[in-house]
Amino acid sequence: LERTADVQTELVVVRSDVVAQRAAEAIGGVDDPRDLLAHLTVEAPPDARVLVIVYSASTAEAAQAGAQAFSDGYIAVKEDEQQGVIDQQVAIYDEQIATLTEGIADQDAILATTDEDSQEYKTAERNREDLRSQKSEREAARTEIESTAVDGGTIITPARLPRQPKAKGLGRTVAAALAA
């Protein structure tokens, strides 16, 4: 069930306006990216975690270019999505690190104005070390998140030139009726 939901979601993403916009930019000369969606077919073979992207066009080259543009656009959108999550997490760590840095500065100020033998000095020293430790942990976590590889997917088979035109609409129906 989870696999079906994941694949169904990805089918919708490929057919989205945002991916169509990316495809239109790659193809060029497109007034309204949503017009490209009428030429797009996206399928998910049963029991597989892959998408099959087919683009119909008046020439084999245009069909190949369209399929490749949608494939590349989909991967770019997925990578942007992942990078956005990473950037959001980094921003959270940056805020925490800034707060901890201020706390360390506050403890340093207490240490600079307090007698070394006092309880207040010892407390400020412990607090500063705790804050430094927390800051170090956040910095390490931030570095780890920043180094996370962004992977929008893999194109298993690049778009190929179609071997022959594919029958559409009435022509296909008539051919199927004649065959029956």
Order of alpha helices (4+ residues) and beta strands (2+ residues): alpha-alpha-beta-beta-alpha-alpha-alpha
